[in-house]
Amino acid sequence: MDGSSKEEEDSAFTNISLADDKEHSSRILYPRPKSFLPKMMNADMDVDAENQVELEEKTRLINQVLELQHTLEDLSARVDAVKEENLKLKSENQVLGQYIENLMSASSVFQTTDTKSKRK
């Protein structure tokens, strides 16, 4: 091992002395626990970012649903108005048809005549 490997190894382990006399004590090297704080903070930030994305997506979907509901209400109102208008026009057509029929029956121009019998 070269010097840099020894330093890396030392930084990864914690020295714990087993005796009061530091010069003659035996040492046991225990792995130093890695700090989970940066990972936890990073994970928290990832969760927050995911939550933000989910919240934005939910908000977008809710707005889209509301817009579609309003569109459906407008279309439904329009269908009702068209049905009403259709009924009015049918009624007017019946009245006009009856009026035209009455005019034709009252007019001598539209009376049926037997043209063959008059010619002979």
Contacts in CASP RR format, 6 or more apart in sequence:
PFRMAT RR
TARGET T0000
AUTHOR 0000-0000-0000
METHOD contacts of the structure
MODEL  1
MDGSSKEEEDSAFTNISLADDKEHSSRILYPRPKSFLPKMMNADMDVDAE
NQVELEEKTRLINQVLELQHTLEDLSARVDAVKEENLKLKSENQVLGQYI
ENLMSASSVFQTTDTKSKRK
1 9 0 8 1.000
11 32 0 8 1.000
12 31 0 8 1.000
12 32 0 8 1.000
13 29 0 8 1.000
13 30 0 8 1.000
13 31 0 8 1.000
13 32 0 8 1.000
14 29 0 8 1.000
14 30 0 8 1.000
14 31 0 8 1.000
14 32 0 8 1.000
15 27 0 8 1.000
15 28 0 8 1.000
15 29 0 8 1.000
16 27 0 8 1.000
16 28 0 8 1.000
16 29 0 8 1.000
16 30 0 8 1.000
17 25 0 8 1.000
17 27 0 8 1.000
18 25 0 8 1.000
18 26 0 8 1.000
18 27 0 8 1.000
18 28 0 8 1.000
19 25 0 8 1.000
19 26 0 8 1.000
104 110 0 8 1.000
END
